[in-house]
Amino acid sequence: MKEYRGAQWTKEGTYWSLKTGEFVSIAKEGGILPGEGDRRYVRTPIALVIIAGPMMGLLYLIFLPLLGIVGLASFASQRLAQRVREVGHAARVAREVAAHKRGGVVHKGSRRV
């Protein structure tokens, strides 16, 4: 497959941007592909556009809610881990304070403040 670049003149047809996933139609007279030179395009047959367009929409419809759920679960697990660390630190400080009141004996694995 021949690749085309943004800001390049091409003949008529439908071109697919590999970076953004959008389809660009060029008129019969030809025209310039949108974007800068770092954008890549592939000339695509119209039959593929008719099939791929709705399939991409379906994938978007399916995976967008899943991404939201995964993002929410990740956020919740990070917050829970942070709370567990805070509780562990508070327990360690309380244990050290209690040991200090008993006469300075600190259990193995603990450190003095």
MOPAC internal coordinates of N, CA, C and O (Angstrom, degrees):
PM7 1SCF
backbone

  N    0.0000 0     0.00 0     0.00 0    0    0    0
  C    1.4447 1     0.00 0     0.00 0    1    0    0
  C    1.5180 1   109.49 1     0.00 0    2    1    0
  O    1.2310 1   121.16 1   -46.08 1    3    2    1
  N    1.3101 1   115.39 1   133.92 1    3    2    1
  C    1.4514 1   120.20 1   179.16 1    5    3    2
  C    1.5260 1   109.74 1   -83.53 1    6    5    3
  O    1.2310 1   121.08 1   -44.27 1    7    6    5
  N    1.3262 1   115.54 1   135.73 1    7    6    5
  C    1.4609 1   120.58 1   178.26 1    9    7    6
  C    1.5171 1   109.64 1   -98.37 1   10    9    7
  O    1.2310 1   121.75 1   -34.65 1   11   10    9
  N    1.3096 1   114.26 1   145.35 1   11   10    9
  C    1.4516 1   122.22 1   175.43 1   13   11   10
  C    1.5266 1   107.69 1  -119.14 1   14   13   11
  O    1.2310 1   120.51 1   -24.02 1   15   14   13
  N    1.3031 1   116.64 1   155.98 1   15   14   13
  C    1.4690 1   122.50 1  -179.00 1   17   15   14
  C    1.5198 1   110.28 1  -111.57 1   18   17   15
  O    1.2310 1   120.84 1   -24.42 1   19   18   17
  N    1.3321 1   116.00 1   155.58 1   19   18   17
  C    1.4510 1   121.01 1   174.57 1   21   19   18
  C    1.5197 1   110.05 1   -59.95 1   22   21   19
  O    1.2310 1   120.15 1   -28.98 1   23   22   21
  N    1.3267 1   117.32 1   151.02 1   23   22   21
  C    1.4680 1   125.10 1  -178.77 1   25   23   22
  C    1.5252 1   111.74 1    66.99 1   26   25   23
  O    1.2310 1   119.93 1  -163.57 1   27   26   25
  N    1.3205 1   117.73 1    16.43 1   27   26   25
  C    1.4652 1   121.83 1   178.03 1   29   27   26
  C    1.5207 1   108.79 1  -102.74 1   30   29   27
  O    1.2310 1   120.29 1   -39.63 1   31   30   29
  N    1.3633 1   117.06 1   140.37 1   31   30   29
  C    1.4575 1   121.13 1   178.06 1   33   31   30
  C    1.5257 1   107.72 1   -77.64 1   34   33   31
  O    1.2310 1   120.82 1   -44.14 1   35   34   33
  N    1.3494 1   116.04 1   135.86 1   35   34   33
  C    1.4623 1   121.35 1   178.61 1   37   35   34
  C    1.5161 1   110.09 1  -137.64 1   38   37   35
  O    1.2310 1   121.05 1   -15.48 1   39   38   37
  N    1.3113 1   115.61 1   164.52 1   39   38   37
  C    1.4594 1   119.48 1   175.73 1   41   39   38
  C    1.5216 1   109.74 1   -82.51 1   42   41   39
  O    1.2310 1   120.85 1    -2.80 1   43   42   41
  N    1.3302 1   115.98 1   177.20 1   43   42   41
  C    1.4698 1   120.22 1  -175.29 1   45   43   42
  C    1.5248 1   111.64 1   -60.82 1   46   45   43
  O    1.2310 1   121.56 1   -26.01 1   47   46   45
  N    1.3206 1   114.62 1   153.99 1   47   46   45
  C    1.4536 1   120.30 1   177.76 1   49   47   46
  C    1.5190 1   111.21 1   146.61 1   50   49   47
  O    1.2310 1   121.86 1     3.78 1   51   50   49
  N    1.3049 1   114.04 1  -176.22 1   51   50   49
  C    1.4570 1   120.92 1   177.71 1   53   51   50
  C    1.5170 1   107.84 1  -111.19 1   54   53   51
  O    1.2310 1   121.13 1   -48.50 1   55   54   53
  N    1.3175 1   115.44 1   131.50 1   55   54   53
  C    1.4540 1   121.85 1  -177.10 1   57   55   54
  C    1.5183 1   109.05 1  -121.14 1   58   57   55
  O    1.2310 1   121.46 1   -38.27 1   59   58   57
  N    1.3322 1   114.82 1   141.73 1   59   58   57
  C    1.4617 1   121.09 1  -177.13 1   61   59   58
  C    1.5157 1   108.62 1  -110.17 1   62   61   59
  O    1.2310 1   120.45 1   -56.26 1   63   62   61
  N    1.3483 1   116.74 1   123.74 1   63   62   61
  C    1.4631 1   122.00 1   177.55 1   65   63   62
  C    1.5188 1   108.57 1   -78.56 1   66   65   63
  O    1.2310 1   120.45 1   -59.82 1   67   66   65
  N    1.3259 1   116.74 1   120.18 1   67   66   65
  C    1.4575 1   121.02 1  -179.13 1   69   67   66
  C    1.5204 1   111.91 1   -73.60 1   70   69   67
  O    1.2310 1   119.87 1   158.29 1   71   70   69
  N    1.3255 1   117.85 1   -21.71 1   71   70   69
  C    1.4645 1   121.62 1  -178.59 1   73   71   70
  C    1.5266 1   111.62 1   -82.38 1   74   73   71
  O    1.2310 1   120.17 1   134.99 1   75   74   73
  N    1.3349 1   117.27 1   -45.01 1   75   74   73
  C    1.4630 1   120.92 1  -175.23 1   77   75   74
  C    1.5173 1   113.30 1  -103.44 1   78   77   75
  O    1.2310 1   119.72 1   161.75 1   79   78   77
  N    1.3284 1   118.15 1   -18.25 1   79   78   77
  C    1.4561 1   121.22 1  -179.35 1   81   79   78
  C    1.5224 1   113.70 1    82.95 1   82   81   79
  O    1.2310 1   119.79 1  -174.94 1   83   82   81
  N    1.3300 1   118.01 1     5.06 1   83   82   81
  C    1.4607 1   120.06 1  -178.70 1   85   83   82
  C    1.5234 1   111.23 1   -87.15 1   86   85   83
  O    1.2310 1   121.32 1   -25.34 1   87   86   85
  N    1.3250 1   115.09 1   154.66 1   87   86   85
  C    1.4418 1   122.28 1   176.85 1   89   87   86
  C    1.5212 1   108.77 1  -101.55 1   90   89   87
  O    1.2310 1   120.22 1   -44.18 1   91   90   89
  N    1.3265 1   117.18 1   135.82 1   91   90   89
  C    1.4630 1   122.95 1  -179.92 1   93   91   90
  C    1.5178 1   107.76 1  -121.58 1   94   93   91
  O    1.2310 1   120.80 1   -51.16 1   95   94   93
  N    1.3292 1   116.08 1   128.84 1   95   94   93
  C    1.4658 1   120.87 1   177.64 1   97   95   94
  C    1.5213 1   109.12 1  -100.62 1   98   97   95
  O    1.2310 1   121.00 1   -46.06 1   99   98   97
  N    1.3171 1   115.68 1   133.94 1   99   98   97
  C    1.4660 1   122.50 1   176.57 1  101   99   98
  C    1.5215 1   107.61 1  -110.42 1  102  101   99
  O    1.2310 1   120.57 1   -46.50 1  103  102  101
  N    1.3288 1   116.52 1   133.50 1  103  102  101
  C    1.4677 1   122.71 1  -176.28 1  105  103  102
  C    1.5268 1   111.82 1   -67.42 1  106  105  103
  O    1.2310 1   120.85 1    -6.26 1  107  106  105
  N    1.3582 1   115.98 1   173.74 1  107  106  105
  C    1.4678 1   122.35 1  -176.13 1  109  107  106
  C    1.5184 1   113.48 1   -58.47 1  110  109  107
  O    1.2310 1   120.56 1   145.03 1  111  110  109
  N    1.3147 1   116.54 1   -34.97 1  111  110  109
  C    1.4667 1   119.76 1  -177.49 1  113  111  110
  C    1.5306 1   112.14 1   -73.96 1  114  113  111
  O    1.2310 1   120.58 1   168.42 1  115  114  113
  N    1.3097 1   116.49 1   -11.58 1  115  114  113
  C    1.4624 1   120.94 1  -174.48 1  117  115  114
  C    1.5098 1   109.17 1    92.82 1  118  117  115
  O    1.2310 1   120.11 1    -6.42 1  119  118  117
  N    1.3020 1   117.40 1   173.58 1  119  118  117
  C    1.4494 1   120.56 1  -179.22 1  121  119  118
  C    1.5089 1   112.09 1  -178.65 1  122  121  119
  O    1.2310 1   121.89 1     3.03 1  123  122  121
  N    1.3081 1   113.99 1  -176.97 1  123  122  121
  C    1.4623 1   121.16 1  -177.72 1  125  123  122
  C    1.5294 1   108.90 1  -100.22 1  126  125  123
  O    1.2310 1   120.91 1   -46.91 1  127  126  125
  N    1.3146 1   115.87 1   133.09 1  127  126  125
  C    1.4625 1   121.13 1   177.31 1  129  127  126
  C    1.5248 1   109.51 1   -70.85 1  130  129  127
  O    1.2310 1   119.91 1   -40.15 1  131  130  129
  N    1.3320 1   117.77 1   139.85 1  131  130  129
  C    1.4676 1   119.94 1  -179.16 1  133  131  130
  C    1.5288 1   112.04 1   -70.69 1  134  133  131
  O    1.2310 1   121.14 1   -22.73 1  135  134  133
  N    1.3158 1   115.43 1   157.27 1  135  134  133
  C    1.4570 1   121.22 1   176.14 1  137  135  134
  C    1.5092 1   112.86 1    98.21 1  138  137  135
  O    1.2310 1   121.58 1    -1.72 1  139  138  137
  N    1.3115 1   114.57 1   178.28 1  139  138  137
  C    1.4621 1   122.44 1   179.11 1  141  139  138
  C    1.5284 1   109.67 1   -88.43 1  142  141  139
  O    1.2310 1   120.95 1     0.86 1  143  142  141
  N    1.3126 1   115.80 1  -179.14 1  143  142  141
  C    1.4621 1   121.97 1  -178.59 1  145  143  142
  C    1.5111 1   114.51 1   -67.09 1  146  145  143
  O    1.2310 1   119.74 1   165.04 1  147  146  145
  N    1.3402 1   118.10 1   -14.96 1  147  146  145
  C    1.4657 1   119.87 1  -179.80 1  149  147  146
  C    1.5204 1   112.42 1   -82.91 1  150  149  147
  O    1.2310 1   119.78 1   169.07 1  151  150  149
  N    1.3056 1   118.03 1   -10.93 1  151  150  149
  C    1.4663 1   121.92 1   177.57 1  153  151  150
  C    1.5213 1   109.83 1   -83.11 1  154  153  151
  O    1.2310 1   120.69 1   -47.83 1  155  154  153
  N    1.3267 1   116.28 1   132.17 1  155  154  153
  C    1.4642 1   120.62 1  -178.76 1  157  155  154
  C    1.5264 1   109.89 1  -110.01 1  158  157  155
  O    1.2310 1   120.63 1   -37.21 1  159  158  157
  N    1.3027 1   116.40 1   142.79 1  159  158  157
  C    1.4612 1   123.04 1   178.94 1  161  159  158
  C    1.5250 1   109.40 1  -130.37 1  162  161  159
  O    1.2310 1   121.53 1   -27.43 1  163  162  161
  N    1.3200 1   114.67 1   152.57 1  163  162  161
  C    1.4590 1   122.12 1   174.07 1  165  163  162
  C    1.5213 1   107.08 1  -126.62 1  166  165  163
  O    1.2310 1   120.59 1   -47.27 1  167  166  165
  N    1.3270 1   116.48 1   132.73 1  167  166  165
  C    1.4668 1   119.72 1   176.99 1  169  167  166
  C    1.5205 1   107.95 1   -69.88 1  170  169  167
  O    1.2310 1   121.36 1   -49.06 1  171  170  169
  N    1.3320 1   115.01 1   130.94 1  171  170  169
  C    1.4500 1   121.21 1  -171.68 1  173  171  170
  C    1.5254 1   110.57 1  -121.97 1  174  173  171
  O    1.2310 1   119.16 1   -46.76 1  175  174  173
  N    1.3345 1   119.21 1   133.24 1  175  174  173
  C    1.4590 1   120.89 1   174.74 1  177  175  174
  C    1.5317 1   110.76 1   -64.53 1  178  177  175
  O    1.2310 1   120.22 1   -33.46 1  179  178  177
  N    1.3131 1   117.19 1   146.54 1  179  178  177
  C    1.4596 1   122.01 1  -176.71 1  181  179  178
  C    1.5327 1   111.85 1   -60.60 1  182  181  179
  O    1.2310 1   119.77 1   147.42 1  183  182  181
  N    1.3272 1   118.05 1   -32.58 1  183  182  181
  C    1.4693 1   120.63 1   178.79 1  185  183  182
  C    1.5385 1   110.55 1   -62.64 1  186  185  183
  O    1.2310 1   120.48 1   140.35 1  187  186  185
  N    1.3203 1   116.68 1   -39.65 1  187  186  185
  C    1.4588 1   120.30 1   177.96 1  189  187  186
  C    1.5212 1   111.08 1   -66.58 1  190  189  187
  O    1.2310 1   120.30 1   142.89 1  191  190  189
  N    1.3281 1   117.04 1   -37.11 1  191  190  189
  C    1.4639 1   121.35 1   178.52 1  193  191  190
  C    1.5249 1   110.02 1   -63.75 1  194  193  191
  O    1.2310 1   120.44 1   137.30 1  195  194  193
  N    1.3196 1   116.76 1   -42.70 1  195  194  193
  C    1.4662 1   121.56 1  -179.20 1  197  195  194
  C    1.5285 1   111.09 1   -64.83 1  198  197  195
  O    1.2310 1   119.88 1   145.59 1  199  198  197
  N    1.3090 1   117.83 1   -34.41 1  199  198  197
  C    1.4645 1   121.42 1   179.55 1  201  199  198
  C    1.5274 1   111.10 1   -84.11 1  202  201  199
  O    1.2310 1   120.00 1   134.95 1  203  202  201
  N    1.3240 1   117.61 1   -45.05 1  203  202  201
  C    1.4688 1   121.36 1  -173.61 1  205  203  202
  C    1.5239 1   112.67 1   -71.21 1  206  205  203
  O    1.2310 1   119.42 1   145.87 1  207  206  205
  N    1.3226 1   118.70 1   -34.13 1  207  206  205
  C    1.4629 1   121.16 1  -178.36 1  209  207  206
  C    1.5248 1   113.02 1   -57.28 1  210  209  207
  O    1.2310 1   119.64 1   122.61 1  211  210  209
  N    1.3280 1   118.29 1   -57.39 1  211  210  209
  C    1.4685 1   119.21 1   178.18 1  213  211  210
  C    1.5331 1   113.52 1   -64.11 1  214  213  211
  O    1.2310 1   120.18 1   147.04 1  215  214  213
  N    1.3321 1   117.26 1   -32.96 1  215  214  213
  C    1.4694 1   119.22 1   178.38 1  217  215  214
  C    1.5302 1   110.94 1   -65.54 1  218  217  215
  O    1.2310 1   120.24 1   139.85 1  219  218  217
  N    1.3271 1   117.15 1   -40.15 1  219  218  217
  C    1.4686 1   120.24 1   177.82 1  221  219  218
  C    1.5254 1   110.03 1   -65.44 1  222  221  219
  O    1.2310 1   120.29 1   141.15 1  223  222  221
  N    1.3282 1   117.05 1   -38.85 1  223  222  221
  C    1.4592 1   120.24 1   176.42 1  225  223  222
  C    1.5182 1   111.95 1   -63.42 1  226  225  223
  O    1.2310 1   120.41 1   139.88 1  227  226  225
  N    1.3210 1   116.83 1   -40.12 1  227  226  225
  C    1.4612 1   121.34 1   178.24 1  229  227  226
  C    1.5281 1   111.33 1   -64.44 1  230  229  227
  O    1.2310 1   120.48 1   136.02 1  231  230  229
  N    1.3273 1   116.68 1   -43.98 1  231  230  229
  C    1.4603 1   120.04 1   177.65 1  233  231  230
  C    1.5255 1   111.02 1   -61.55 1  234  233  231
  O    1.2310 1   120.56 1   139.59 1  235  234  233
  N    1.3183 1   116.53 1   -40.41 1  235  234  233
  C    1.4607 1   121.25 1   177.23 1  237  235  234
  C    1.5254 1   109.72 1   -61.32 1  238  237  235
  O    1.2310 1   120.57 1   135.25 1  239  238  237
  N    1.3138 1   116.51 1   -44.75 1  239  238  237
  C    1.4580 1   122.01 1  -179.10 1  241  239  238
  C    1.5269 1   111.64 1   -63.69 1  242  241  239
  O    1.2310 1   120.05 1   143.92 1  243  242  241
  N    1.3153 1   117.52 1   -36.08 1  243  242  241
  C    1.4618 1   121.77 1  -178.49 1  245  243  242
  C    1.5261 1   111.39 1   -77.51 1  246  245  243
  O    1.2310 1   119.88 1   133.39 1  247  246  245
  N    1.3399 1   117.83 1   -46.61 1  247  246  245
  C    1.4532 1   120.44 1  -170.09 1  249  247  246
  C    1.5250 1   114.36 1   -87.15 1  250  249  247
  O    1.2310 1   118.78 1   160.11 1  251  250  249
  N    1.3106 1   119.93 1   -19.89 1  251  250  249
  C    1.4629 1   120.16 1   179.84 1  253  251  250
  C    1.5319 1   111.79 1   -62.08 1  254  253  251
  O    1.2310 1   118.99 1   132.14 1  255  254  253
  N    1.3367 1   119.54 1   -47.86 1  255  254  253
  C    1.4659 1   118.14 1   176.66 1  257  255  254
  C    1.5372 1   112.66 1   -62.88 1  258  257  255
  O    1.2310 1   120.28 1   144.51 1  259  258  257
  N    1.3196 1   117.06 1   -35.49 1  259  258  257
  C    1.4670 1   119.91 1   178.53 1  261  259  258
  C    1.5279 1   110.81 1   -64.44 1  262  261  259
  O    1.2310 1   120.48 1   141.19 1  263  262  261
  N    1.3285 1   116.68 1   -38.81 1  263  262  261
  C    1.4587 1   119.66 1   177.38 1  265  263  262
  C    1.5205 1   110.83 1   -63.54 1  266  265  263
  O    1.2310 1   120.42 1   142.42 1  267  266  265
  N    1.3189 1   116.79 1   -37.58 1  267  266  265
  C    1.4593 1   120.48 1   177.00 1  269  267  266
  C    1.5135 1   111.71 1   -63.75 1  270  269  267
  O    1.2310 1   120.37 1   136.76 1  271  270  269
  N    1.3174 1   116.90 1   -43.24 1  271  270  269
  C    1.4674 1   121.39 1   179.75 1  273  271  270
  C    1.5226 1   110.42 1   -65.39 1  274  273  271
  O    1.2310 1   120.09 1   136.11 1  275  274  273
  N    1.3290 1   117.44 1   -43.89 1  275  274  273
  C    1.4674 1   121.31 1   179.42 1  277  275  274
  C    1.5316 1   110.12 1   -64.15 1  278  277  275
  O    1.2310 1   120.23 1   137.96 1  279  278  277
  N    1.3220 1   117.16 1   -42.04 1  279  278  277
  C    1.4641 1   120.27 1   178.32 1  281  279  278
  C    1.5118 1   111.99 1   -63.10 1  282  281  279
  O    1.2310 1   120.30 1   137.25 1  283  282  281
  N    1.3259 1   117.04 1   -42.75 1  283  282  281
  C    1.4603 1   121.15 1   178.63 1  285  283  282
  C    1.5326 1   111.11 1   -65.10 1  286  285  283
  O    1.2310 1   120.08 1   137.88 1  287  286  285
  N    1.3197 1   117.46 1   -42.12 1  287  286  285
  C    1.4715 1   121.21 1   178.81 1  289  287  286
  C    1.5301 1   110.81 1   -64.31 1  290  289  287
  O    1.2310 1   120.33 1   139.92 1  291  290  289
  N    1.3235 1   116.98 1   -40.08 1  291  290  289
  C    1.4613 1   120.87 1   178.16 1  293  291  290
  C    1.5219 1   110.79 1   -63.73 1  294  293  291
  O    1.2310 1   120.59 1   134.95 1  295  294  293
  N    1.3230 1   116.48 1   -45.05 1  295  294  293
  C    1.4550 1   120.86 1   178.54 1  297  295  294
  C    1.5246 1   110.87 1   -61.08 1  298  297  295
  O    1.2310 1   120.22 1   134.43 1  299  298  297
  N    1.3327 1   117.18 1   -45.57 1  299  298  297
  C    1.4582 1   121.61 1  -178.75 1  301  299  298
  C    1.5348 1   111.13 1   -64.23 1  302  301  299
  O    1.2310 1   119.98 1   139.00 1  303  302  301
  N    1.3169 1   117.65 1   -41.00 1  303  302  301
  C    1.4667 1   119.87 1  -179.40 1  305  303  302
  C    1.5295 1   111.21 1   -67.87 1  306  305  303
  O    1.2310 1   119.99 1   143.88 1  307  306  305
  N    1.3275 1   117.62 1   -36.12 1  307  306  305
  C    1.4589 1   120.14 1   177.20 1  309  307  306
  C    1.5219 1   110.68 1   -65.92 1  310  309  307
  O    1.2310 1   120.38 1   137.49 1  311  310  309
  N    1.3278 1   116.88 1   -42.51 1  311  310  309
  C    1.4642 1   120.48 1   178.37 1  313  311  310
  C    1.5360 1   110.61 1   -64.21 1  314  313  311
  O    1.2310 1   120.20 1   139.16 1  315  314  313
  N    1.3272 1   117.22 1   -40.84 1  315  314  313
  C    1.4653 1   120.81 1   178.87 1  317  315  314
  C    1.5333 1   110.62 1   -64.03 1  318  317  315
  O    1.2310 1   120.15 1   136.95 1  319  318  317
  N    1.3253 1   117.32 1   -43.05 1  319  318  317
  C    1.4621 1   120.97 1   178.76 1  321  319  318
  C    1.5290 1   110.36 1   -62.90 1  322  321  319
  O    1.2310 1   120.28 1   141.39 1  323  322  321
  N    1.3152 1   117.07 1   -38.61 1  323  322  321
  C    1.4567 1   120.65 1   178.04 1  325  323  322
  C    1.5242 1   110.76 1   -63.96 1  326  325  323
  O    1.2310 1   120.31 1   137.01 1  327  326  325
  N    1.3257 1   117.00 1   -42.99 1  327  326  325
  C    1.4712 1   120.65 1   178.48 1  329  327  326
  C    1.5283 1   111.15 1   -63.74 1  330  329  327
  O    1.2310 1   120.16 1   139.30 1  331  330  329
  N    1.3143 1   117.31 1   -40.70 1  331  330  329
  C    1.4689 1   121.16 1   179.49 1  333  331  330
  C    1.5277 1   109.61 1   -62.82 1  334  333  331
  O    1.2310 1   120.11 1   137.67 1  335  334  333
  N    1.3398 1   117.39 1   -42.33 1  335  334  333
  C    1.4679 1   120.40 1   177.53 1  337  335  334
  C    1.5227 1   110.80 1   -62.62 1  338  337  335
  O    1.2310 1   120.17 1   138.94 1  339  338  337
  N    1.3256 1   117.28 1   -41.06 1  339  338  337
  C    1.4660 1   120.88 1   179.69 1  341  339  338
  C    1.5297 1   111.14 1   -64.48 1  342  341  339
  O    1.2310 1   120.39 1   137.06 1  343  342  341
  N    1.3268 1   116.86 1   -42.94 1  343  342  341
  C    1.4636 1   120.49 1   178.72 1  345  343  342
  C    1.5283 1   110.14 1   -65.45 1  346  345  343
  O    1.2310 1   120.05 1   138.89 1  347  346  345
  N    1.3118 1   117.52 1   -41.11 1  347  346  345
  C    1.4650 1   121.36 1   177.57 1  349  347  346
  C    1.5217 1   111.43 1   -61.93 1  350  349  347
  O    1.2310 1   120.33 1   137.99 1  351  350  349
  N    1.3126 1   116.97 1   -42.01 1  351  350  349
  C    1.4641 1   120.63 1   178.18 1  353  351  350
  C    1.5270 1   110.71 1   -65.02 1  354  353  351
  O    1.2310 1   119.87 1   137.13 1  355  354  353
  N    1.3375 1   117.85 1   -42.87 1  355  354  353
  C    1.4697 1   121.52 1   179.19 1  357  355  354
  C    1.5289 1   110.43 1   -63.16 1  358  357  355
  O    1.2310 1   119.78 1   140.42 1  359  358  357
  N    1.3314 1   118.02 1   -39.58 1  359  358  357
  C    1.4629 1   121.44 1   179.05 1  361  359  358
  C    1.5214 1   110.45 1   -66.55 1  362  361  359
  O    1.2310 1   120.01 1   140.48 1  363  362  361
  N    1.3230 1   117.59 1   -39.52 1  363  362  361
  C    1.4581 1   121.42 1   179.19 1  365  363  362
  C    1.5320 1   110.87 1   -65.37 1  366  365  363
  O    1.2310 1   120.44 1   138.44 1  367  366  365
  N    1.3136 1   116.77 1   -41.56 1  367  366  365
  C    1.4650 1   120.42 1   178.07 1  369  367  366
  C    1.5181 1   110.44 1   -65.47 1  370  369  367
  O    1.2310 1   119.81 1   137.14 1  371  370  369
  N    1.3281 1   117.96 1   -42.86 1  371  370  369
  C    1.4659 1   121.41 1   179.15 1  373  371  370
  C    1.5202 1   110.77 1   -63.00 1  374  373  371
  O    1.2310 1   119.53 1   141.01 1  375  374  373
  N    1.3304 1   118.50 1   -38.99 1  375  374  373
  C    1.4560 1   122.94 1   179.02 1  377  375  374
  C    1.5361 1   110.49 1   -65.49 1  378  377  375
  O    1.2310 1   120.75 1   139.91 1  379  378  377
  N    1.3344 1   116.17 1   -40.09 1  379  378  377
  C    1.4557 1   120.33 1   179.34 1  381  379  378
  C    1.5257 1   111.40 1   -68.99 1  382  381  379
  O    1.2310 1   120.16 1   141.36 1  383  382  381
  N    1.3238 1   117.29 1   -38.64 1  383  382  381
  C    1.4679 1   120.95 1   177.46 1  385  383  382
  C    1.5214 1   109.84 1   -64.43 1  386  385  383
  O    1.2310 1   120.25 1   136.47 1  387  386  385
  N    1.3210 1   117.12 1   -43.53 1  387  386  385
  C    1.4686 1   120.90 1   179.04 1  389  387  386
  C    1.5228 1   110.40 1   -63.71 1  390  389  387
  O    1.2310 1   119.81 1   139.30 1  391  390  389
  N    1.3117 1   117.98 1   -40.70 1  391  390  389
  C    1.4626 1   121.18 1   179.19 1  393  391  390
  C    1.5178 1   110.40 1   -66.05 1  394  393  391
  O    1.2310 1   120.42 1   141.89 1  395  394  393
  N    1.3077 1   116.80 1   -38.11 1  395  394  393
  C    1.4657 1   120.39 1   178.81 1  397  395  394
  C    1.5230 1   111.14 1   -63.92 1  398  397  395
  O    1.2310 1   120.06 1   141.39 1  399  398  397
  N    1.3329 1   117.50 1   -38.61 1  399  398  397
  C    1.4703 1   121.92 1   178.94 1  401  399  398
  C    1.5272 1   111.33 1   -68.91 1  402  401  399
  O    1.2310 1   120.38 1   151.68 1  403  402  401
  N    1.3529 1   116.88 1   -28.32 1  403  402  401
  C    1.4630 1   120.45 1   180.00 1  405  403  402
  C    1.5162 1   112.30 1   -79.47 1  406  405  403
  O    1.2310 1   120.23 1   173.28 1  407  406  405
  N    1.2827 1   117.17 1    -6.72 1  407  406  405
  C    1.4637 1   117.98 1   178.05 1  409  407  406
  C    1.5065 1   113.22 1   126.08 1  410  409  407
  O    1.2310 1   119.78 1  -161.55 1  411  410  409
  N    1.2841 1   118.02 1    18.45 1  411  410  409
  C    1.4554 1   120.45 1   174.22 1  413  411  410
  C    1.5018 1   115.41 1    88.03 1  414  413  411
  O    1.2310 1   119.20 1  -171.06 1  415  414  413
  N    1.3138 1   119.14 1     8.94 1  415  414  413
  C    1.4716 1   120.98 1   178.82 1  417  415  414
  C    1.5263 1   107.93 1   -83.47 1  418  417  415
  O    1.2310 1   120.48 1   -60.18 1  419  418  417
  N    1.2937 1   116.68 1   119.82 1  419  418  417
  C    1.4651 1   122.13 1   179.09 1  421  419  418
  C    1.5150 1   107.25 1  -112.66 1  422  421  419
  O    1.2310 1   120.38 1   -49.15 1  423  422  421
  N    1.3152 1   116.88 1   130.85 1  423  422  421
  C    1.4519 1   121.96 1  -178.80 1  425  423  422
  C    1.5271 1   110.68 1   -67.53 1  426  425  423
  O    1.2310 1   121.63 1   -25.09 1  427  426  425
  N    1.3115 1   114.48 1   154.91 1  427  426  425
  C    1.4460 1   120.46 1   179.26 1  429  427  426
  C    1.5320 1   109.61 1   -58.33 1  430  429  427
  O    1.2310 1   120.86 1   -43.46 1  431  430  429
  N    1.3225 1   115.97 1   136.54 1  431  430  429
  C    1.4639 1   120.71 1  -178.93 1  433  431  430
  C    1.5149 1   112.66 1    93.68 1  434  433  431
  O    1.2310 1   119.97 1   167.71 1  435  434  433
  N    1.3013 1   117.67 1   -12.29 1  435  434  433
  C    1.4525 1   120.63 1   177.59 1  437  435  434
  C    1.5202 1   109.14 1   -99.00 1  438  437  435
  O    1.2310 1   120.31 1   -18.98 1  439  438  437
  N    1.2900 1   117.01 1   161.02 1  439  438  437
  C    1.4471 1   120.33 1   177.43 1  441  439  438
  C    1.5155 1   109.79 1  -129.68 1  442  441  439
  O    1.2310 1   120.60 1   -26.37 1  443  442  441
  N    1.2916 1   116.45 1   153.63 1  443  442  441
  C    1.4660 1   121.00 1   179.04 1  445  443  442
  C    1.5141 1   110.18 1   -79.50 1  446  445  443
  O    1.2310 1   121.85 1   -32.69 1  447  446  445
  N    1.3268 1   114.07 1   147.31 1  447  446  445
  C    1.4593 1   120.06 1   177.24 1  449  447  446
  C    1.5059 1   108.90 1   -98.27 1  450  449  447
  O    1.2310 1   120.10 1   180.00 1  451  450  449

